[in-house]
Amino acid sequence: MSLDWSQCAGVECDPEKMSGAWVFRGTRFPISTIFENLEQSATIDDILEWYQGLNRRQIQEVVAFAAKSAEAEQMPCP
């Protein structure tokens, strides 16, 4: 599954920031870091504690976008 992050208002990609990685808009914080932490069982509260400068709304927007995109791409079971 490949998400079209350009459709998520809360993120941006700029070759001059973080080598072109998708980051939270107005930051240099890669969104991939959020998913890596969630994958390791971190909570949003953990992430907010560990990474100053992010807010709950930003994280929820990115997670919701990924979930909505995944739902849209689901194929019916054979």
Phi and psi restraints in degrees (range 20) as a CNS / XPLOR table:
assign (resid 1 and name C) (resid 2 and name N)
       (resid 2 and name CA) (resid 2 and name C) 1.0 -120.9 20.0 2
assign (resid 2 and name N) (resid 2 and name CA)
       (resid 2 and name C) (resid 3 and name N) 1.0 117.0 20.0 2
assign (resid 2 and name C) (resid 3 and name N)
       (resid 3 and name CA) (resid 3 and name C) 1.0 -83.9 20.0 2
assign (resid 3 and name N) (resid 3 and name CA)
       (resid 3 and name C) (resid 4 and name N) 1.0 145.0 20.0 2
assign (resid 3 and name C) (resid 4 and name N)
       (resid 4 and name CA) (resid 4 and name C) 1.0 -94.5 20.0 2
assign (resid 4 and name N) (resid 4 and name CA)
       (resid 4 and name C) (resid 5 and name N) 1.0 82.9 20.0 2
assign (resid 4 and name C) (resid 5 and name N)
       (resid 5 and name CA) (resid 5 and name C) 1.0 -62.2 20.0 2
assign (resid 5 and name N) (resid 5 and name CA)
       (resid 5 and name C) (resid 6 and name N) 1.0 -17.8 20.0 2
assign (resid 5 and name C) (resid 6 and name N)
       (resid 6 and name CA) (resid 6 and name C) 1.0 -64.7 20.0 2
assign (resid 6 and name N) (resid 6 and name CA)
       (resid 6 and name C) (resid 7 and name N) 1.0 -15.1 20.0 2
assign (resid 6 and name C) (resid 7 and name N)
       (resid 7 and name CA) (resid 7 and name C) 1.0 -90.5 20.0 2
assign (resid 7 and name N) (resid 7 and name CA)
       (resid 7 and name C) (resid 8 and name N) 1.0 -0.9 20.0 2
assign (resid 7 and name C) (resid 8 and name N)
       (resid 8 and name CA) (resid 8 and name C) 1.0 -101.1 20.0 2
assign (resid 8 and name N) (resid 8 and name CA)
       (resid 8 and name C) (resid 9 and name N) 1.0 114.7 20.0 2
assign (resid 8 and name C) (resid 9 and name N)
       (resid 9 and name CA) (resid 9 and name C) 1.0 -64.0 20.0 2
assign (resid 9 and name N) (resid 9 and name CA)
       (resid 9 and name C) (resid 10 and name N) 1.0 -22.3 20.0 2
assign (resid 9 and name C) (resid 10 and name N)
       (resid 10 and name CA) (resid 10 and name C) 1.0 -84.7 20.0 2
assign (resid 10 and name N) (resid 10 and name CA)
       (resid 10 and name C) (resid 11 and name N) 1.0 1.4 20.0 2
assign (resid 10 and name C) (resid 11 and name N)
       (resid 11 and name CA) (resid 11 and name C) 1.0 -129.0 20.0 2
assign (resid 11 and name N) (resid 11 and name CA)
       (resid 11 and name C) (resid 12 and name N) 1.0 164.2 20.0 2
assign (resid 11 and name C) (resid 12 and name N)
       (resid 12 and name CA) (resid 12 and name C) 1.0 -148.9 20.0 2
assign (resid 12 and name N) (resid 12 and name CA)
       (resid 12 and name C) (resid 13 and name N) 1.0 158.9 20.0 2
assign (resid 12 and name C) (resid 13 and name N)
       (resid 13 and name CA) (resid 13 and name C) 1.0 -132.2 20.0 2
assign (resid 13 and name N) (resid 13 and name CA)
       (resid 13 and name C) (resid 14 and name N) 1.0 123.8 20.0 2
assign (resid 13 and name C) (resid 14 and name N)
       (resid 14 and name CA) (resid 14 and name C) 1.0 -139.1 20.0 2
assign (resid 14 and name N) (resid 14 and name CA)
       (resid 14 and name C) (resid 15 and name N) 1.0 122.6 20.0 2
assign (resid 14 and name C) (resid 15 and name N)
       (resid 15 and name CA) (resid 15 and name C) 1.0 -55.4 20.0 2
assign (resid 15 and name N) (resid 15 and name CA)
       (resid 15 and name C) (resid 16 and name N) 1.0 -21.3 20.0 2
assign (resid 15 and name C) (resid 16 and name N)
       (resid 16 and name CA) (resid 16 and name C) 1.0 -84.6 20.0 2
assign (resid 16 and name N) (resid 16 and name CA)
       (resid 16 and name C) (resid 17 and name N) 1.0 -10.4 20.0 2
assign (resid 16 and name C) (resid 17 and name N)
       (resid 17 and name CA) (resid 17 and name C) 1.0 -113.1 20.0 2
assign (resid 17 and name N) (resid 17 and name CA)
       (resid 17 and name C) (resid 18 and name N) 1.0 125.6 20.0 2
assign (resid 17 and name C) (resid 18 and name N)
       (resid 18 and name CA) (resid 18 and name C) 1.0 48.7 20.0 2
assign (resid 18 and name N) (resid 18 and name CA)
       (resid 18 and name C) (resid 19 and name N) 1.0 40.4 20.0 2
assign (resid 18 and name C) (resid 19 and name N)
       (resid 19 and name CA) (resid 19 and name C) 1.0 56.6 20.0 2
assign (resid 19 and name N) (resid 19 and name CA)
       (resid 19 and name C) (resid 20 and name N) 1.0 29.5 20.0 2
assign (resid 19 and name C) (resid 20 and name N)
       (resid 20 and name CA) (resid 20 and name C) 1.0 86.1 20.0 2
assign (resid 20 and name N) (resid 20 and name CA)
       (resid 20 and name C) (resid 21 and name N) 1.0 9.6 20.0 2
assign (resid 20 and name C) (resid 21 and name N)
       (resid 21 and name CA) (resid 21 and name C) 1.0 -69.7 20.0 2
assign (resid 21 and name N) (resid 21 and name CA)
       (resid 21 and name C) (resid 22 and name N) 1.0 152.4 20.0 2
assign (resid 21 and name C) (resid 22 and name N)
       (resid 22 and name CA) (resid 22 and name C) 1.0 -70.6 20.0 2
assign (resid 22 and name N) (resid 22 and name CA)
       (resid 22 and name C) (resid 23 and name N) 1.0 127.0 20.0 2
assign (resid 22 and name C) (resid 23 and name N)
       (resid 23 and name CA) (resid 23 and name C) 1.0 -127.4 20.0 2
assign (resid 23 and name N) (resid 23 and name CA)
       (resid 23 and name C) (resid 24 and name N) 1.0 162.2 20.0 2
assign (resid 23 and name C) (resid 24 and name N)
       (resid 24 and name CA) (resid 24 and name C) 1.0 -64.0 20.0 2
assign (resid 24 and name N) (resid 24 and name CA)
       (resid 24 and name C) (resid 25 and name N) 1.0 134.3 20.0 2
assign (resid 24 and name C) (resid 25 and name N)
       (resid 25 and name CA) (resid 25 and name C) 1.0 -51.7 20.0 2
assign (resid 25 and name N) (resid 25 and name CA)
       (resid 25 and name C) (resid 26 and name N) 1.0 133.1 20.0 2
assign (resid 25 and name C) (resid 26 and name N)
       (resid 26 and name CA) (resid 26 and name C) 1.0 79.0 20.0 2
assign (resid 26 and name N) (resid 26 and name CA)
       (resid 26 and name C) (resid 27 and name N) 1.0 6.9 20.0 2
assign (resid 26 and name C) (resid 27 and name N)
       (resid 27 and name CA) (resid 27 and name C) 1.0 -129.9 20.0 2
assign (resid 27 and name N) (resid 27 and name CA)
       (resid 27 and name C) (resid 28 and name N) 1.0 -179.1 20.0 2
assign (resid 27 and name C) (resid 28 and name N)
       (resid 28 and name CA) (resid 28 and name C) 1.0 -116.1 20.0 2
assign (resid 28 and name N) (resid 28 and name CA)
       (resid 28 and name C) (resid 29 and name N) 1.0 23.5 20.0 2
assign (resid 28 and name C) (resid 29 and name N)
       (resid 29 and name CA) (resid 29 and name C) 1.0 -95.6 20.0 2
assign (resid 29 and name N) (resid 29 and name CA)
       (resid 29 and name C) (resid 30 and name N) 1.0 113.7 20.0 2
assign (resid 29 and name C) (resid 30 and name N)
       (resid 30 and name CA) (resid 30 and name C) 1.0 -68.0 20.0 2
assign (resid 30 and name N) (resid 30 and name CA)
       (resid 30 and name C) (resid 31 and name N) 1.0 135.2 20.0 2
assign (resid 30 and name C) (resid 31 and name N)
       (resid 31 and name CA) (resid 31 and name C) 1.0 -66.6 20.0 2
assign (resid 31 and name N) (resid 31 and name CA)
       (resid 31 and name C) (resid 32 and name N) 1.0 -25.3 20.0 2
assign (resid 31 and name C) (resid 32 and name N)
       (resid 32 and name CA) (resid 32 and name C) 1.0 -59.7 20.0 2
assign (resid 32 and name N) (resid 32 and name CA)
       (resid 32 and name C) (resid 33 and name N) 1.0 -30.2 20.0 2
assign (resid 32 and name C) (resid 33 and name N)
       (resid 33 and name CA) (resid 33 and name C) 1.0 -62.4 20.0 2
assign (resid 33 and name N) (resid 33 and name CA)
       (resid 33 and name C) (resid 34 and name N) 1.0 -36.4 20.0 2
assign (resid 33 and name C) (resid 34 and name N)
       (resid 34 and name CA) (resid 34 and name C) 1.0 -62.7 20.0 2
assign (resid 34 and name N) (resid 34 and name CA)
       (resid 34 and name C) (resid 35 and name N) 1.0 -49.0 20.0 2
assign (resid 34 and name C) (resid 35 and name N)
       (resid 35 and name CA) (resid 35 and name C) 1.0 -66.9 20.0 2
assign (resid 35 and name N) (resid 35 and name CA)
       (resid 35 and name C) (resid 36 and name N) 1.0 -35.3 20.0 2
assign (resid 35 and name C) (resid 36 and name N)
       (resid 36 and name CA) (resid 36 and name C) 1.0 -62.0 20.0 2
assign (resid 36 and name N) (resid 36 and name CA)
       (resid 36 and name C) (resid 37 and name N) 1.0 -42.8 20.0 2
assign (resid 36 and name C) (resid 37 and name N)
       (resid 37 and name CA) (resid 37 and name C) 1.0 -69.2 20.0 2
assign (resid 37 and name N) (resid 37 and name CA)
       (resid 37 and name C) (resid 38 and name N) 1.0 -42.5 20.0 2
assign (resid 37 and name C) (resid 38 and name N)
       (resid 38 and name CA) (resid 38 and name C) 1.0 -61.8 20.0 2
assign (resid 38 and name N) (resid 38 and name CA)
       (resid 38 and name C) (resid 39 and name N) 1.0 -38.3 20.0 2
assign (resid 38 and name C) (resid 39 and name N)
       (resid 39 and name CA) (resid 39 and name C) 1.0 -61.8 20.0 2
assign (resid 39 and name N) (resid 39 and name CA)
       (resid 39 and name C) (resid 40 and name N) 1.0 -29.5 20.0 2
assign (resid 39 and name C) (resid 40 and name N)
       (resid 40 and name CA) (resid 40 and name C) 1.0 -92.5 20.0 2
assign (resid 40 and name N) (resid 40 and name CA)
       (resid 40 and name C) (resid 41 and name N) 1.0 18.6 20.0 2
assign (resid 40 and name C) (resid 41 and name N)
       (resid 41 and name CA) (resid 41 and name C) 1.0 77.4 20.0 2
assign (resid 41 and name N) (resid 41 and name CA)
       (resid 41 and name C) (resid 42 and name N) 1.0 15.5 20.0 2
assign (resid 41 and name C) (resid 42 and name N)
       (resid 42 and name CA) (resid 42 and name C) 1.0 -71.8 20.0 2
assign (resid 42 and name N) (resid 42 and name CA)
       (resid 42 and name C) (resid 43 and name N) 1.0 153.5 20.0 2
assign (resid 42 and name C) (resid 43 and name N)
       (resid 43 and name CA) (resid 43 and name C) 1.0 -100.0 20.0 2
assign (resid 43 and name N) (resid 43 and name CA)
       (resid 43 and name C) (resid 44 and name N) 1.0 167.9 20.0 2
assign (resid 43 and name C) (resid 44 and name N)
       (resid 44 and name CA) (resid 44 and name C) 1.0 -61.8 20.0 2
assign (resid 44 and name N) (resid 44 and name CA)
       (resid 44 and name C) (resid 45 and name N) 1.0 -37.8 20.0 2
assign (resid 44 and name C) (resid 45 and name N)
       (resid 45 and name CA) (resid 45 and name C) 1.0 -61.0 20.0 2
assign (resid 45 and name N) (resid 45 and name CA)
       (resid 45 and name C) (resid 46 and name N) 1.0 -41.4 20.0 2
assign (resid 45 and name C) (resid 46 and name N)
       (resid 46 and name CA) (resid 46 and name C) 1.0 -58.8 20.0 2
assign (resid 46 and name N) (resid 46 and name CA)
       (resid 46 and name C) (resid 47 and name N) 1.0 -48.7 20.0 2
assign (resid 46 and name C) (resid 47 and name N)
       (resid 47 and name CA) (resid 47 and name C) 1.0 -61.7 20.0 2
assign (resid 47 and name N) (resid 47 and name CA)
       (resid 47 and name C) (resid 48 and name N) 1.0 -42.3 20.0 2
assign (resid 47 and name C) (resid 48 and name N)
       (resid 48 and name CA) (resid 48 and name C) 1.0 -63.5 20.0 2
assign (resid 48 and name N) (resid 48 and name CA)
       (resid 48 and name C) (resid 49 and name N) 1.0 -34.1 20.0 2
assign (resid 48 and name C) (resid 49 and name N)
       (resid 49 and name CA) (resid 49 and name C) 1.0 -71.2 20.0 2
assign (resid 49 and name N) (resid 49 and name CA)
       (resid 49 and name C) (resid 50 and name N) 1.0 -40.6 20.0 2
assign (resid 49 and name C) (resid 50 and name N)
       (resid 50 and name CA) (resid 50 and name C) 1.0 -77.0 20.0 2
assign (resid 50 and name N) (resid 50 and name CA)
       (resid 50 and name C) (resid 51 and name N) 1.0 -33.5 20.0 2
assign (resid 50 and name C) (resid 51 and name N)
       (resid 51 and name CA) (resid 51 and name C) 1.0 -121.0 20.0 2
assign (resid 51 and name N) (resid 51 and name CA)
       (resid 51 and name C) (resid 52 and name N) 1.0 96.7 20.0 2
assign (resid 51 and name C) (resid 52 and name N)
       (resid 52 and name CA) (resid 52 and name C) 1.0 -67.5 20.0 2
assign (resid 52 and name N) (resid 52 and name CA)
       (resid 52 and name C) (resid 53 and name N) 1.0 148.2 20.0 2
assign (resid 52 and name C) (resid 53 and name N)
       (resid 53 and name CA) (resid 53 and name C) 1.0 101.5 20.0 2
assign (resid 53 and name N) (resid 53 and name CA)
       (resid 53 and name C) (resid 54 and name N) 1.0 -12.5 20.0 2
assign (resid 53 and name C) (resid 54 and name N)
       (resid 54 and name CA) (resid 54 and name C) 1.0 -99.9 20.0 2
assign (resid 54 and name N) (resid 54 and name CA)
       (resid 54 and name C) (resid 55 and name N) 1.0 158.6 20.0 2
assign (resid 54 and name C) (resid 55 and name N)
       (resid 55 and name CA) (resid 55 and name C) 1.0 -128.7 20.0 2
assign (resid 55 and name N) (resid 55 and name CA)
       (resid 55 and name C) (resid 56 and name N) 1.0 163.3 20.0 2
assign (resid 55 and name C) (resid 56 and name N)
       (resid 56 and name CA) (resid 56 and name C) 1.0 -57.2 20.0 2
assign (resid 56 and name N) (resid 56 and name CA)
       (resid 56 and name C) (resid 57 and name N) 1.0 -42.2 20.0 2
assign (resid 56 and name C) (resid 57 and name N)
       (resid 57 and name CA) (resid 57 and name C) 1.0 -58.9 20.0 2
assign (resid 57 and name N) (resid 57 and name CA)
       (resid 57 and name C) (resid 58 and name N) 1.0 -43.6 20.0 2
assign (resid 57 and name C) (resid 58 and name N)
       (resid 58 and name CA) (resid 58 and name C) 1.0 -59.6 20.0 2
assign (resid 58 and name N) (resid 58 and name CA)
       (resid 58 and name C) (resid 59 and name N) 1.0 -48.1 20.0 2
assign (resid 58 and name C) (resid 59 and name N)
       (resid 59 and name CA) (resid 59 and name C) 1.0 -65.1 20.0 2
assign (resid 59 and name N) (resid 59 and name CA)
       (resid 59 and name C) (resid 60 and name N) 1.0 -45.3 20.0 2
assign (resid 59 and name C) (resid 60 and name N)
       (resid 60 and name CA) (resid 60 and name C) 1.0 -62.4 20.0 2
assign (resid 60 and name N) (resid 60 and name CA)
       (resid 60 and name C) (resid 61 and name N) 1.0 -37.5 20.0 2
assign (resid 60 and name C) (resid 61 and name N)
       (resid 61 and name CA) (resid 61 and name C) 1.0 -62.5 20.0 2
assign (resid 61 and name N) (resid 61 and name CA)
       (resid 61 and name C) (resid 62 and name N) 1.0 -44.1 20.0 2
assign (resid 61 and name C) (resid 62 and name N)
       (resid 62 and name CA) (resid 62 and name C) 1.0 -68.7 20.0 2
assign (resid 62 and name N) (resid 62 and name CA)
       (resid 62 and name C) (resid 63 and name N) 1.0 -42.5 20.0 2
assign (resid 62 and name C) (resid 63 and name N)
       (resid 63 and name CA) (resid 63 and name C) 1.0 -65.7 20.0 2
assign (resid 63 and name N) (resid 63 and name CA)
       (resid 63 and name C) (resid 64 and name N) 1.0 -42.3 20.0 2
assign (resid 63 and name C) (resid 64 and name N)
       (resid 64 and name CA) (resid 64 and name C) 1.0 -64.4 20.0 2
assign (resid 64 and name N) (resid 64 and name CA)
       (resid 64 and name C) (resid 65 and name N) 1.0 -39.3 20.0 2
assign (resid 64 and name C) (resid 65 and name N)
       (resid 65 and name CA) (resid 65 and name C) 1.0 -61.8 20.0 2
assign (resid 65 and name N) (resid 65 and name CA)
       (resid 65 and name C) (resid 66 and name N) 1.0 -45.2 20.0 2
assign (resid 65 and name C) (resid 66 and name N)
       (resid 66 and name CA) (resid 66 and name C) 1.0 -63.3 20.0 2
assign (resid 66 and name N) (resid 66 and name CA)
       (resid 66 and name C) (resid 67 and name N) 1.0 -42.1 20.0 2
assign (resid 66 and name C) (resid 67 and name N)
       (resid 67 and name CA) (resid 67 and name C) 1.0 -65.4 20.0 2
assign (resid 67 and name N) (resid 67 and name CA)
       (resid 67 and name C) (resid 68 and name N) 1.0 -44.5 20.0 2
assign (resid 67 and name C) (resid 68 and name N)
       (resid 68 and name CA) (resid 68 and name C) 1.0 -62.9 20.0 2
assign (resid 68 and name N) (resid 68 and name CA)
       (resid 68 and name C) (resid 69 and name N) 1.0 -41.2 20.0 2
assign (resid 68 and name C) (resid 69 and name N)
       (resid 69 and name CA) (resid 69 and name C) 1.0 -64.8 20.0 2
assign (resid 69 and name N) (resid 69 and name CA)
       (resid 69 and name C) (resid 70 and name N) 1.0 -39.4 20.0 2
assign (resid 69 and name C) (resid 70 and name N)
       (resid 70 and name CA) (resid 70 and name C) 1.0 -66.1 20.0 2
assign (resid 70 and name N) (resid 70 and name CA)
       (resid 70 and name C) (resid 71 and name N) 1.0 -40.2 20.0 2
assign (resid 70 and name C) (resid 71 and name N)
       (resid 71 and name CA) (resid 71 and name C) 1.0 -62.5 20.0 2
assign (resid 71 and name N) (resid 71 and name CA)
       (resid 71 and name C) (resid 72 and name N) 1.0 -40.5 20.0 2
assign (resid 71 and name C) (resid 72 and name N)
       (resid 72 and name CA) (resid 72 and name C) 1.0 -66.5 20.0 2
assign (resid 72 and name N) (resid 72 and name CA)
       (resid 72 and name C) (resid 73 and name N) 1.0 -27.5 20.0 2
assign (resid 72 and name C) (resid 73 and name N)
       (resid 73 and name CA) (resid 73 and name C) 1.0 -95.2 20.0 2
assign (resid 73 and name N) (resid 73 and name CA)
       (resid 73 and name C) (resid 74 and name N) 1.0 -2.6 20.0 2
assign (resid 73 and name C) (resid 74 and name N)
       (resid 74 and name CA) (resid 74 and name C) 1.0 -63.7 20.0 2
assign (resid 74 and name N) (resid 74 and name CA)
       (resid 74 and name C) (resid 75 and name N) 1.0 137.2 20.0 2
assign (resid 74 and name C) (resid 75 and name N)
       (resid 75 and name CA) (resid 75 and name C) 1.0 -101.8 20.0 2
assign (resid 75 and name N) (resid 75 and name CA)
       (resid 75 and name C) (resid 76 and name N) 1.0 146.2 20.0 2
assign (resid 75 and name C) (resid 76 and name N)
       (resid 76 and name CA) (resid 76 and name C) 1.0 -65.1 20.0 2
assign (resid 76 and name N) (resid 76 and name CA)
       (resid 76 and name C) (resid 77 and name N) 1.0 149.6 20.0 2
assign (resid 76 and name C) (resid 77 and name N)
       (resid 77 and name CA) (resid 77 and name C) 1.0 -65.2 20.0 2
assign (resid 77 and name N) (resid 77 and name CA)
       (resid 77 and name C) (resid 78 and name N) 1.0 141.9 20.0 2
